[in-house]
Amino acid sequence: MTHIRAVFTAVVVGLVLALLSTAPAAAHTGKLKLEVAGDGAEGVTIQATYSDGHRLDKPVRLVLTGTGPDGQRIGPVQLEPAPEGQGFYSSGPLLSPGKWRVTVTAPAPNPGKATADIQAKVAQTAPAPAPVAVTADTNRASGSEAGGGWWPIAAAGLVLTAAAMGVAMLFGRRRTGTQND
């Protein structure tokens, strides 16, 4: 009878562990919350989270479609995860300048859908740097800059002093050695 009890206990413990290990995965099988926005130029960015607010723990397949100025259509375009962060997707330059109505959908098992109006603009480029005129610094060349002209003279003085001391020590030892002979 104790052998049956041990087997029954092992089976119950195994079932409890199996249920506990699948519980976190089951918590994130619901709908996705999709936040769609323009990237400031000709692209779209999407932040996808689970409906309970947790970040995505795996990539999902998002599909973008859109209608733009003069009835232009784009998509369906499958979006890949962007390296900027977990649950972050970016289309890259995809839209022509103008106002677009964009829809992003996610299929089962994590369905989600979001629509946003986006103003696409031509990508801005950084202005060219202004040319800089190179002029000689007359203060530095004359040594009148504070602390700029005295250190080479001080270094030369130290080198000369050290050399003089070395020569004096060398000749002083030779005299001592010749007097004892």
C-alpha positions as CSV (number, residue, x, y, z in Angstrom):
1,M,0.0,0.0,0.0
2,T,2.9,2.4,0.7
3,H,4.3,1.8,-2.8
4,I,1.0,2.9,-4.4
5,R,0.9,6.0,-2.1
6,A,4.5,7.0,-3.2
7,V,3.5,6.6,-6.9
8,F,0.4,8.6,-6.4
9,T,2.3,11.4,-4.6
10,A,4.9,11.5,-7.4
11,V,2.2,11.8,-10.1
12,V,0.5,14.6,-8.2
13,V,3.8,16.5,-7.7
14,G,4.6,16.0,-11.4
15,L,1.2,17.5,-12.4
16,V,1.6,20.4,-10.1
17,L,5.1,21.2,-11.4
18,A,3.8,20.9,-15.0
19,L,1.0,23.3,-14.3
20,L,3.3,25.8,-12.6
21,S,5.8,25.7,-15.4
22,T,3.1,26.5,-18.0
23,A,1.4,29.2,-16.0
24,P,3.7,32.1,-17.0
25,A,3.3,31.2,-20.7
26,A,-0.5,31.1,-20.3
27,A,-0.5,34.6,-18.8
28,H,0.8,36.0,-22.1
29,T,-1.4,34.3,-24.6
30,G,-3.9,37.1,-24.9
31,K,-4.2,40.1,-27.2
32,L,-1.4,42.5,-27.9
33,K,-1.5,46.2,-27.3
34,L,0.1,48.0,-30.3
35,E,1.2,51.6,-30.2
36,V,1.8,53.0,-33.7
37,A,3.5,56.3,-34.4
38,G,5.6,58.0,-37.0
39,D,9.4,58.0,-36.8
40,G,9.6,61.7,-37.6
41,A,10.5,61.0,-41.3
42,E,9.1,58.5,-43.7
43,G,8.7,55.5,-41.4
44,V,6.5,54.0,-38.8
45,T,7.4,52.7,-35.3
46,I,5.4,50.2,-33.3
47,Q,5.7,49.3,-29.6
48,A,4.1,45.9,-28.9
49,T,3.2,44.8,-25.4
50,Y,0.9,42.1,-23.9
51,S,-2.5,43.4,-22.9
52,D,-1.5,43.1,-19.3
53,G,1.4,45.6,-19.8
54,H,4.3,43.1,-19.9
55,R,6.9,43.4,-22.6
56,L,7.0,40.8,-25.3
57,D,9.2,37.9,-24.5
58,K,9.3,36.6,-28.1
59,P,9.1,38.1,-31.6
60,V,5.6,38.3,-33.2
61,R,4.6,38.8,-36.8
62,L,3.3,42.3,-37.4
63,V,1.8,43.4,-40.7
64,L,1.5,47.0,-41.8
65,T,-0.9,48.4,-44.4
66,G,-1.6,52.1,-45.1
67,T,-3.4,54.6,-47.2
68,G,-1.7,57.9,-48.1
69,P,-2.3,61.1,-49.9
70,D,-4.1,60.8,-53.2
71,G,-5.2,57.3,-52.4
72,Q,-1.8,55.7,-52.4
73,R,-1.7,52.3,-50.8
74,I,1.1,50.4,-49.2
75,G,1.3,46.9,-47.9
76,P,0.8,44.4,-46.6
77,V,4.4,44.7,-45.3
78,Q,5.7,42.3,-42.7
79,L,7.7,44.0,-40.0
80,E,10.7,42.5,-38.3
81,P,11.8,43.3,-34.7
82,A,14.1,46.3,-34.4
83,P,17.3,46.2,-32.4
84,E,16.2,49.2,-30.3
85,G,14.4,47.1,-27.7
86,Q,12.2,44.2,-26.8
87,G,8.8,44.5,-28.6
88,F,10.0,47.4,-30.7
89,Y,9.3,47.4,-34.5
90,S,10.3,49.9,-37.2
91,S,9.4,50.0,-40.9
92,G,12.3,52.2,-42.0
93,P,11.7,54.7,-44.8
94,L,8.5,53.4,-46.4
95,L,6.0,56.2,-46.8
96,S,6.1,59.2,-49.1
97,P,5.6,62.6,-47.6
98,G,2.0,63.4,-46.6
99,K,-0.7,62.3,-44.3
100,W,-1.1,58.5,-44.0
101,R,-3.6,56.3,-42.2
102,V,-1.6,53.2,-41.1
103,T,-3.0,49.9,-39.6
104,V,-0.8,47.3,-37.9
105,T,-2.2,43.9,-37.2
106,A,-0.8,40.8,-35.3
107,P,-2.2,37.4,-36.1
108,A,-3.2,34.6,-33.6
109,P,-2.2,33.3,-31.1
110,N,-1.5,36.9,-30.0
111,P,-4.0,39.0,-32.0
112,G,-3.8,42.8,-32.0
113,K,-4.7,45.7,-34.2
114,A,-4.0,49.4,-34.1
115,T,-4.6,52.3,-36.5
116,A,-3.0,55.7,-36.4
117,D,-2.8,58.8,-38.6
118,I,0.8,59.7,-39.4
119,Q,2.4,62.7,-41.0
120,A,5.3,61.5,-43.1
121,K,8.0,64.1,-43.8
122,V,11.1,64.1,-45.9
123,A,14.1,63.0,-43.8
124,Q,16.1,65.9,-42.4
125,T,19.9,66.0,-42.9
126,A,22.3,67.7,-40.5
127,P,23.5,71.0,-41.7
128,A,27.1,71.1,-42.9
129,P,29.5,72.4,-40.4
130,A,30.6,76.0,-40.9
131,P,34.2,76.3,-42.1
132,V,36.7,77.3,-39.4
133,A,39.5,79.7,-40.2
134,V,42.9,78.5,-38.9
135,T,45.1,81.3,-37.5
136,A,48.4,81.2,-35.7
137,D,48.2,82.0,-32.0
138,T,50.7,84.8,-31.5
139,N,50.5,84.6,-27.7
140,R,51.6,81.0,-27.7
141,A,54.4,81.6,-30.1
142,S,55.9,84.4,-28.1
143,G,55.6,82.5,-24.8
144,S,53.6,85.3,-23.1
145,E,50.7,82.9,-22.4
146,A,50.3,82.1,-18.8
147,G,52.5,79.2,-18.0
148,G,53.4,78.5,-21.6
149,G,57.0,79.7,-22.1
150,W,58.9,79.0,-18.9
151,W,58.8,75.2,-18.6
152,P,61.3,74.4,-21.4
153,I,63.8,76.8,-19.7
154,A,63.2,75.1,-16.3
155,A,63.6,71.6,-17.8
156,A,66.9,72.6,-19.5
157,G,68.1,74.1,-16.2
158,L,67.3,70.8,-14.4
159,V,69.1,68.8,-17.0
160,L,72.2,71.0,-16.8
161,T,72.2,70.8,-13.0
162,A,71.9,67.0,-13.0
163,A,74.7,66.8,-15.6
164,A,77.0,69.1,-13.5
165,M,76.4,67.0,-10.4
166,G,77.1,63.8,-12.2
167,V,80.4,65.1,-13.6
168,A,81.4,66.4,-10.1
169,M,80.6,63.0,-8.5
170,L,82.5,61.2,-11.2
171,F,85.7,63.3,-10.9
172,G,85.4,63.4,-7.1
173,R,85.6,59.6,-6.9
174,R,88.6,59.4,-9.2
175,R,90.6,61.8,-6.9
176,T,89.8,59.8,-3.9
177,G,90.9,56.6,-5.6
178,T,94.3,58.1,-6.8
179,Q,95.2,59.6,-3.4
180,N,95.1,56.2,-1.7
181,D,97.8,54.7,-4.2
